[in-house]
Amino acid sequence: MLINALIYQKTITVLRMMMAVQSKYIVYGLAVMLLPGLMGVASALPDTDGDGVPDHTDLCPNLAEDYDEEFGLVIDGCPADFVPWYDADYDGIQDHMDDCPLTQETYNRYQDSDGCPDISPYDEEVGHDTDGDGIIDIMDLCPTRYESFNGVDDHDGCPDDYMTLRDSDGDGISDSLDMCPNESEIYNLYMDIDGCPDVIASAPVNGDGMTDVDGDGIDDRWDTCPAEPENFNGYLDWDGCPDVTAVTVNTWFDTDYDNIPDADDACPNQRENYNKFQDEDGCPDVMVIPALGDYDSDGIADGADLCPYEREVYNKYMDSDGCPDAIFDVRTDMDSDFDGITDSMDLCPTRAEIYNGILDEDGCPDRYTTIIDADMDGVADGNDICPQEPETYNMYQDEDGCPDVIEDDTVMQSVLTDADGDGIDDRWDTCTDEAENFNGYLDWDGCPDVVVQAVNTWFDRDHDNIPDDADLCPDHRENYNRHMDTDGCPDSYPITTVLDLDSDGLSDDADLCPEVAETYNMYQDEDGCPDAPPAGVLNPDSDFDGIIDILDLCPTRAETYNGILDDDGCPDRPSLSQDPDFDGVVNGLDLCPLQPETYNMYQDEDGCPDVIED
């Protein structure tokens, strides 16, 4: 009722102003006829600023219309003193305050003051992405077709190709959107988006055929103020507006009116364009976006992709590394958080387990609640000798739950204990009861280490599961990115170029026919040429490994028949880090990782050389 009353009052105000200009009796009769309709429409259409002008026709949906008779009672939804060139997108938020000055704010009560068309995260349908291209349906122009991500309108959600850039008449509107593809658009602020040379009959035209409504010699297509002539006073004469030279106001100069003082403005005569790129320097900068290749088209740029030639499997497990990881990956011996629980068995693979007697085998840093740990010291009351006094963690009887104190001189001045007196705090000392021997080898770990010797034991200095005698980088851990993972070095893929002129998915440096697209017919599909099987050959076998190309995952590389995935057609090799005894059972499942399994149909899955006892 209150809203209807306000709308009624606003409508009456409008009609009263109209009566002051029009004939009293005519407008009165019109008011009687229109009032019910105006009430109905006004109550049905959204009106954010409550000025009686519905949002869909309101040029300033966030600023109320003031119905000023002095300016001819032009009802456009904006106040009479509104200066449009300070609000390029007409969303009621001035450009210098608008984070998206060229895109209108979406007024949905979510961040409505930033000037950007934000989407409320509370909308359950917001995140839906039907075609799975990473662009949610509400922003996707083609919600059921996957975006091609080839550098052509990659943000619209449609599978564009370079043909969409064709512009026969050179008017800046692609032929696919141009209603007159062979006639250039006349930019005169009249239907400028249709691509046709429309002309306003009453508008004056310059010598070049372009309209110039205010007659200041600046075409309307370039004129920021098409209804006000430029005053040509040597100040911003190019914008078409009657600008006034900056004056001293409280010693604060701003020559170009971009709200950045000249003293801080690197371009005092050029307005900042506020595009979220170096907006504080005062210059109309253009964001420089480097060409980021994505060879495997998984949405992760090659520079950040650990597996640039293999697509990411988005399964909520390490989805940001660009590799097709699986929760139960064959790399069962990896332990990302170094808590002693391999990632395949670790419910929290990136957070180390806290070994406190609570679910210590799940890999997560579990903590006690106040119900079972009254003193909140991490020792359960059932195991806590002093349940009301918190444990003092000083590496001395820390498991009893009591605030024990070491009554000797091994406590350092920093109050941090050093039980073995080797100068390394117990909190960092791996061997708290054995002093470091400081022999230049692993002197930081607190243990009396012996320099690695060439003996028949298995040394691994960098703890990457590759023995030092086989490790090319024994002091640097292998990064396991599926590229030379057996050499022990943190290698990266050598990427030379990601150009793909024929858009067949093969980079030009690896494409034998870079300008002709590959014909994917399971015959030499990796060479980049539109090949066809030889005449008379029904099931070609390009690498002559006995597996026909249509079933061969590596049709040009022969299978190595070594008992490892011999039916996939690829030259598989065992990984020393995953299976050092080369018995086909990876370490995570191998009970005897350094002794090969004896395949005798008896417990062959445990990885041990079992013998059947008669």
C-alpha positions in Angstrom: 0.0 0.0 0.0 2.9 2.4 0.8 4.5 1.8 -2.6 1.2 2.4 -4.4 0.7 5.6 -2.4 4.2 6.8 -3.4 3.6 5.9 -7.0 0.3 7.6 -6.9 1.8 10.8 -5.5 4.6 10.7 -8.1 2.1 10.3 -10.9 0.0 13.1 -9.7 3.1 15.3 -9.6 3.9 14.5 -13.2 0.4 15.2 -14.3 0.3 18.5 -12.5 3.4 19.6 -14.3 1.9 18.5 -17.6 -1.2 20.5 -16.8 1.0 23.6 -16.3 2.2 23.3 -19.9 -0.8 21.8 -21.7 -4.3 22.9 -21.8 -6.0 22.5 -18.4 -9.1 20.6 -19.6 -7.4 18.4 -22.2 -4.8 17.2 -19.8 -7.3 16.7 -17.0 -9.3 14.4 -19.2 -6.2 12.6 -20.3 -5.2 12.3 -16.6 -8.5 10.6 -15.8 -8.0 8.1 -18.6 -4.3 7.4 -18.0 -4.1 7.4 -14.2 -5.4 3.8 -13.7 -3.1 2.6 -16.4 0.0 4.4 -15.1 -0.8 3.0 -11.7 -1.0 -0.5 -13.0 2.2 -0.3 -15.1 4.2 1.5 -12.4 3.3 -1.1 -9.8 4.2 -4.0 -12.2 7.6 -2.7 -13.6 10.7 -2.4 -11.5 11.8 1.2 -10.6 15.0 1.1 -8.6 15.2 4.9 -7.8 11.5 5.3 -7.3 11.1 8.2 -9.7 8.2 6.8 -11.6 10.3 6.0 -14.7 10.6 2.2 -15.1 14.2 0.9 -15.1 14.0 -0.4 -18.7 13.4 3.1 -20.0 15.3 5.0 -17.2 18.7 6.3 -18.5 19.7 6.8 -14.8 18.1 3.9 -12.9 20.0 4.8 -9.8 19.4 8.6 -9.9 15.8 10.0 -9.4 14.2 12.1 -12.1 13.6 15.6 -10.7 10.9 16.7 -13.3 12.5 20.2 -13.6 10.3 22.4 -15.7 13.1 24.8 -16.3 14.7 22.3 -18.7 11.6 21.6 -20.7 10.3 18.7 -18.5 12.4 16.1 -20.4 11.5 12.9 -18.6 14.4 10.5 -19.3 14.9 9.3 -15.7 17.9 11.5 -15.0 18.1 14.7 -12.9 18.4 17.9 -14.9 22.0 18.5 -13.7 23.1 15.1 -14.7 26.3 15.3 -16.9 26.3 12.2 -19.1 29.9 12.2 -20.2 30.9 11.6 -16.6 28.8 8.4 -16.7 29.6 6.6 -20.0 27.4 3.6 -19.4 24.5 5.6 -17.9 24.1 3.4 -14.8 24.0 6.4 -12.4 27.5 5.8 -11.1 30.1 8.4 -12.2 33.0 7.0 -14.2 35.6 7.9 -11.6 33.7 5.8 -9.1 32.7 3.1 -11.6 34.8 -0.1 -11.7 33.2 -0.9 -15.0 32.7 2.5 -16.6 31.6 1.0 -20.0 29.3 -1.7 -18.7 26.1 -0.9 -16.8 25.6 -2.0 -13.2 23.1 -4.8 -12.6 21.0 -3.6 -9.7 20.3 -6.8 -7.8 21.2 -5.7 -4.3 24.6 -7.3 -4.6 27.6 -4.9 -4.8 25.3 -2.3 -6.5 27.7 0.5 -5.9 30.7 -0.8 -7.9 29.2 -0.1 -11.3 29.7 -3.7 -12.5 27.0 -6.2 -13.6 27.7 -8.5 -10.7 25.9 -11.7 -10.1 24.6 -12.5 -6.7 26.3 -15.7 -5.3 23.1 -16.4 -3.4 21.3 -17.3 -6.6 21.2 -21.1 -6.9 21.2 -21.0 -10.7 24.1 -18.6 -11.0 26.9 -21.3 -11.2 25.2 -23.6 -13.7 27.3 -24.3 -16.8 25.4 -26.5 -19.2 28.2 -26.9 -21.8 31.0 -27.1 -19.2 33.2 -24.4 -20.9 33.8 -22.5 -17.7 31.4 -19.7 -18.6 28.2 -19.9 -16.6 25.0 -20.0 -18.5 23.8 -16.6 -17.4 26.8 -15.0 -19.0 27.1 -17.6 -21.9 25.6 -16.5 -25.3 25.7 -20.1 -26.4 25.0 -22.1 -23.1 24.7 -25.4 -24.9 27.8 -25.1 -27.2 31.4 -25.2 -25.9 33.5 -22.1 -26.3 36.4 -22.7 -28.7 39.0 -20.6 -26.8 41.0 -19.7 -29.9 41.5 -16.0 -29.2 38.2 -14.9 -31.0 35.6 -13.6 -28.5 36.6 -16.2 -25.9 34.4 -14.6 -23.3 31.1 -14.9 -25.1 30.7 -18.7 -24.6 30.2 -19.4 -28.3 32.5 -21.6 -30.5 33.8 -18.7 -32.7 36.2 -19.0 -35.5 38.2 -16.4 -37.4 35.5 -16.1 -40.1 33.4 -14.2 -37.5 36.0 -11.4 -37.9 35.2 -10.9 -41.5 34.1 -7.3 -42.2 33.5 -6.8 -45.9 32.6 -3.1 -45.7 35.3 -2.3 -43.1 32.9 -0.5 -40.8 34.0 -2.3 -37.7 30.9 -4.5 -37.5 31.5 -8.2 -38.5 29.5 -9.5 -41.4 27.7 -12.0 -39.1 26.2 -9.0 -37.2 26.0 -6.5 -40.0 22.6 -6.0 -41.6 24.3 -4.2 -44.5 27.6 -6.2 -44.9 28.5 -4.4 -48.2 27.6 -0.9 -47.0 29.5 0.9 -44.3 27.8 2.1 -41.1 27.4 5.9 -40.7 28.3 6.6 -37.0 25.8 9.3 -36.2 24.4 8.0 -32.9 21.4 6.7 -34.8 21.1 2.9 -35.1 24.9 2.7 -35.1 24.9 -1.0 -34.3 23.0 -2.3 -37.3 25.9 -1.8 -39.8 23.8 0.2 -42.2 24.4 3.8 -43.4 21.3 5.3 -41.6 20.9 9.1 -41.8 18.8 11.4 -39.5 16.9 13.6 -41.9 17.1 16.7 -39.8 20.7 16.4 -38.7 23.4 18.6 -40.4 26.2 16.7 -42.2 29.9 17.6 -42.5 31.8 17.5 -45.7 32.7 13.8 -45.1 29.0 12.8 -45.1 29.0 12.2 -41.3 26.4 13.9 -39.2 27.3 16.8 -36.9 24.2 17.7 -34.8 25.9 20.6 -32.9 27.8 21.9 -36.0 31.1 22.2 -34.3 33.0 20.3 -37.0 33.5 17.2 -35.0 31.6 14.2 -36.3 28.9 12.9 -34.0 30.6 9.5 -34.0 33.6 11.1 -32.2 31.8 13.9 -30.4 31.3 13.2 -26.6 28.8 16.1 -26.4 26.9 15.8 -29.8 24.3 18.4 -28.7 26.8 21.0 -27.4 29.4 22.6 -29.7 33.1 22.5 -28.8 34.3 25.9 -27.6 37.9 25.5 -29.0 39.8 27.2 -26.3 42.9 25.0 -26.6 41.8 22.7 -23.8 40.4 19.2 -24.7 39.3 20.6 -28.1 39.1 17.0 -29.4 36.2 15.8 -27.2 33.5 18.0 -28.7 32.4 19.4 -25.4 32.6 23.1 -24.2 35.3 22.5 -21.6 36.6 25.1 -19.2 40.3 25.3 -18.4 41.2 24.0 -15.0 41.6 26.5 -12.3 43.2 26.5 -8.9 40.8 25.0 -6.3 42.4 24.7 -2.9 45.8 24.2 -4.7 44.5 21.0 -6.3 44.8 21.0 -10.1 43.1 18.4 -12.2 43.5 19.6 -15.8 41.8 16.6 -17.5 39.0 16.2 -14.9 39.8 12.5 -14.2 39.8 13.0 -10.4 43.6 12.5 -10.2 45.5 15.6 -9.2 48.0 16.9 -11.8 50.8 16.4 -9.3 50.1 12.7 -9.3 48.9 12.4 -12.9 51.4 11.1 -15.4 49.1 12.3 -18.3 47.5 15.5 -17.0 46.0 16.4 -20.3 44.5 12.9 -21.0 41.7 11.4 -18.9 42.3 8.1 -17.1 40.0 5.4 -18.7 39.5 3.4 -15.5 39.7 -0.1 -16.9 41.2 -1.6 -13.7 44.7 -1.5 -15.3 47.1 1.1 -13.8 44.0 3.3 -13.0 46.1 5.4 -10.5 48.6 6.8 -13.1 46.0 9.1 -14.8 46.7 7.8 -18.3 44.2 6.1 -20.6 46.2 2.8 -20.5 45.4 -0.3 -22.5 45.7 -3.6 -20.7 48.5 -5.7 -22.3 47.4 -9.3 -22.2 50.2 -11.7 -23.1 49.3 -14.5 -25.5 48.9 -17.4 -23.1 48.9 -20.7 -25.0 46.8 -23.6 -23.8 48.0 -26.6 -25.9 45.7 -29.1 -24.4 42.7 -26.8 -24.2 42.0 -27.6 -20.5 41.6 -23.9 -19.5 45.0 -23.7 -17.7 47.6 -21.7 -19.5 50.7 -23.6 -20.5 52.9 -21.4 -18.3 51.1 -22.7 -15.2 50.2 -26.2 -16.5 52.4 -29.0 -15.2 51.1 -31.2 -18.0 50.6 -28.9 -20.9 50.1 -31.7 -23.4 47.5 -33.6 -21.3 44.1 -32.2 -20.3 43.2 -31.7 -16.7 40.6 -34.1 -15.3 38.4 -31.8 -13.2 37.5 -34.1 -10.3 38.1 -31.7 -7.4 41.5 -33.3 -6.9 44.5 -31.1 -7.7 42.4 -29.4 -10.4 44.8 -26.5 -10.7 47.9 -28.3 -11.8 46.7 -29.1 -15.3 47.3 -32.8 -15.1 44.7 -35.6 -15.4 45.1 -36.6 -11.8 42.9 -39.3 -10.2 42.3 -39.7 -6.5 43.6 -43.3 -6.8 46.5 -42.4 -9.1 49.2 -44.9 -9.9 51.6 -42.6 -8.1 50.6 -44.1 -4.8 54.0 -43.4 -3.2 53.6 -39.6 -3.4 53.1 -37.8 -0.1 52.4 -34.1 -0.8 52.2 -33.0 2.9 55.0 -35.3 4.1 52.9 -36.8 6.9 53.8 -40.4 6.1 50.4 -41.1 4.5 50.5 -41.4 0.7 48.2 -39.1 -1.2 46.0 -41.9 -2.5 45.1 -42.9 1.1 45.3 -39.3 2.6 41.9 -37.6 3.0 43.8 -34.3 3.4 46.8 -34.7 1.0 47.9 -31.1 1.4 47.5 -30.8 5.2 49.8 -32.9 7.4 48.3 -35.3 10.0 48.5 -34.4 13.6 49.5 -37.6 15.4 47.5 -37.2 18.6 45.6 -40.5 18.8 42.6 -39.2 17.0 42.1 -40.8 13.6 45.8 -40.7 12.9 45.4 -42.9 9.8 43.1 -40.5 7.9 45.8 -38.0 7.0 44.0 -35.0 8.4 45.1 -32.7 11.3 42.3 -33.8 13.7 41.9 -32.0 17.0 40.1 -32.8 20.2 37.0 -31.1 21.3 36.5 -29.5 24.7 34.3 -32.5 25.6 37.2 -35.0 25.7 40.1 -32.5 26.2 39.3 -30.2 29.1 42.6 -28.4 29.2 42.7 -28.0 25.4 46.3 -29.3 25.2 45.7 -31.8 22.4 46.0 -34.8 24.7 42.6 -36.6 25.3 41.4 -36.7 28.9 41.5 -40.5 28.8 45.3 -40.3 28.1 46.0 -37.1 30.0 47.6 -37.6 33.5 46.9 -33.9 34.2 43.5 -33.3 32.4 43.0 -29.9 34.0 46.5 -28.6 33.3 47.7 -28.1 29.7 50.9 -29.9 28.5 54.0 -27.8 28.0 55.3 -28.9 24.7 59.1 -28.9 25.2 60.0 -32.3 23.7 60.1 -33.8 27.3 57.3 -36.2 28.1 54.9 -34.3 25.9 52.6 -37.3 25.7 51.6 -37.3 29.4 49.5 -34.1 29.2 51.3 -32.5 32.1 53.3 -29.2 32.2 56.7 -30.9 32.7 59.9 -28.9 33.0 63.4 -30.1 32.3 65.4 -29.3 35.4 68.8 -28.9 33.8 70.8 -26.5 31.7 69.7 -27.9 28.4 66.9 -25.3 28.1 68.2 -22.5 26.0 67.9 -18.8 26.8 65.0 -18.6 24.3 63.1 -21.1 26.6 63.1 -23.6 23.7 64.6 -26.9 24.8 67.6 -28.6 23.3 67.8 -32.1 24.9 71.0 -33.2 23.2 72.7 -29.9 23.5 73.8 -29.6 19.9 72.5 -26.1 19.4 69.5 -27.1 17.4 66.1 -26.5 19.1 64.2 -29.7 19.8 61.3 -28.4 17.7 63.6 -28.5 14.6 65.8 -31.4 15.7 65.1 -34.7 14.0 67.2 -36.6 16.5 66.5 -34.9 19.9 68.5 -37.4 21.9 71.5 -37.6 19.5 73.7 -34.6 18.9 74.5 -33.3 15.4 78.1 -34.1 14.4 78.4 -31.1 12.1 80.5 -32.7 9.4 79.2 -30.6 6.5 76.5 -33.2 5.6 72.9 -32.4 6.5 74.1 -30.4 9.5 70.6 -28.8 9.8 68.7 -31.9 10.7 70.2 -32.4 14.2 71.3 -36.0 13.5 74.8 -37.4 13.5 74.7 -38.1 9.8 77.4 -40.0 7.9 78.4 -38.9 4.4 76.9 -41.1 1.7 79.3 -43.8 0.7 79.2 -46.1 -2.3 77.8 -49.1 -0.3 75.2 -51.7 -1.1 72.5 -49.7 0.7 69.9 -47.5 -1.0 70.6 -43.8 -0.3 68.2 -41.0 -1.3 69.6 -37.6 -0.2 66.7 -35.5 -1.5 64.0 -38.0 -0.5 62.4 -38.1 -3.9 62.2 -42.0 -3.9 65.0 -42.1 -6.6 68.3 -43.7 -5.4 71.3 -41.3 -5.4 73.2 -43.6 -7.8 70.3 -43.3 -10.3 69.5 -39.6 -9.5 70.9 -37.0 -11.9 70.1 -34.3 -9.3 70.6 -36.0 -5.9 70.2 -32.8 -4.0 67.1 -31.6 -5.8 63.8 -33.4 -5.6 62.0 -34.7 -8.7 58.8 -32.6 -9.3 56.8 -35.5 -10.8 55.1 -33.6 -13.7 55.1 -36.6 -16.1 58.1 -35.2 -17.9 61.3 -37.1 -17.4 60.1 -38.2 -13.9 62.8 -40.9 -13.6 65.9 -38.7 -13.8 65.5 -37.2 -10.3 65.5 -33.6 -11.5 62.7 -31.0 -11.3 62.3 -30.8 -15.1 59.8 -28.6 -17.0 58.4 -29.1 -20.5 60.4 -27.4 -23.3 57.7 -25.4 -25.0 58.8 -23.5 -28.1 55.6 -22.3 -29.6 51.8 -22.8 -29.3 50.8 -21.4 -32.6 48.3 -23.5 -34.5 47.5 -21.8 -37.9 45.1 -24.5 -39.1 43.4 -24.9 -35.7 43.7 -28.7 -35.8 45.0 -29.0 -32.2 48.7 -29.6 -33.2 51.2 -26.8 -32.6 52.9 -25.5 -35.8 56.3 -26.6 -34.6 55.1 -30.2 -34.5 52.7 -30.0 -37.4 54.1 -31.3 -40.8 51.2 -29.5 -42.6 50.8 -26.3 -40.5 48.4 -24.6 -42.9 46.2 -27.7 -43.6 44.1 -29.3 -40.8 44.6 -32.9 -39.8 42.0 -35.4 -40.8 41.4 -37.3 -37.6 40.7 -40.8 -39.0 43.0 -42.8 -36.6 45.7 -42.9 -39.3 48.8 -40.9 -38.6 46.7 -38.3 -36.7 49.7 -36.8 -34.9 51.5 -35.5 -38.0 49.0 -32.7 -38.7 48.3 -33.7 -42.3 45.0 -34.8 -43.9 46.2 -38.3 -44.4 44.2 -41.3 -45.6 45.0 -45.0 -45.3 46.7 -46.6 -48.3 44.4 -48.1 -50.9 43.5 -51.7 -50.0 44.7 -51.4 -46.4 41.6 -51.8 -44.1 43.4 -51.9 -40.8 46.7 -50.0 -41.1 49.5 -50.5 -38.5 51.8 -47.5 -39.0 54.4 -48.6 -36.4 54.3 -52.3 -37.2 53.9 -53.3 -33.6 51.0 -55.7 -34.3 48.3 -53.4 -32.9 46.3 -51.7 -35.6 46.2 -47.9 -35.6 42.5 -47.7 -34.7 43.3 -49.5 -31.4 46.8 -48.1 -30.9 47.1 -45.2 -28.5 50.5 -44.5 -30.0 50.1 -45.4 -33.7 53.6 -44.2 -34.8 55.5 -45.5 -31.8 55.9 -49.3 -31.5 54.8 -51.1 -28.3 57.6 -52.3 -26.0 56.4 -55.7 -24.9 57.7 -55.8 -21.4 54.7 -56.8 -19.5 53.6 -53.3 -18.8 50.3 -52.3 -20.6 51.4 -54.3 -23.6 48.0 -53.9 -25.3 47.9 -50.1 -25.5 50.4 -49.8 -28.3 52.7 -47.4 -26.5 56.4 -48.0 -25.5 55.7 -48.1 -21.8 58.6 -48.1 -19.4 58.4 -48.7 -15.6 59.2 -45.8 -13.4 62.1 -46.4 -10.9 60.4 -44.0 -8.4 57.1 -46.0 -8.5 58.5 -49.5 -8.8 62.2 -49.8 -8.0 62.1 -53.7 -8.1 60.4 -53.6 -11.6 57.9 -56.3 -10.6 54.9 -54.4 -11.9 53.5 -53.7 -8.4 53.9 -50.0 -7.4 55.5 -49.1 -4.0 52.2 -48.1 -2.4 50.9 -51.6 -2.9 54.2 -53.6 -2.8 55.0 -55.2 0.6 58.5 -55.9 -0.6 59.3 -52.8 -2.7 63.0 -53.8 -3.2 62.4 -57.5 -3.9 60.6 -58.5 -7.1 57.4 -60.6 -7.0 57.6 -64.2 -8.0 54.6 -64.7 -10.2 53.6 -68.3 -9.3 49.8 -67.8 -8.8 50.4 -67.5 -5.1 49.8 -64.1 -3.5 51.1 -62.5 -6.7 49.5 -59.1 -5.7 51.6 -58.5 -2.6 54.9 -57.8 -4.5 56.9 -60.4 -2.5 58.8 -63.4 -3.8 56.5 -65.9 -2.1 57.1 -69.6 -2.2 54.4 -72.3 -2.1 55.3 -74.7 0.7 54.1 -78.2 0.0 
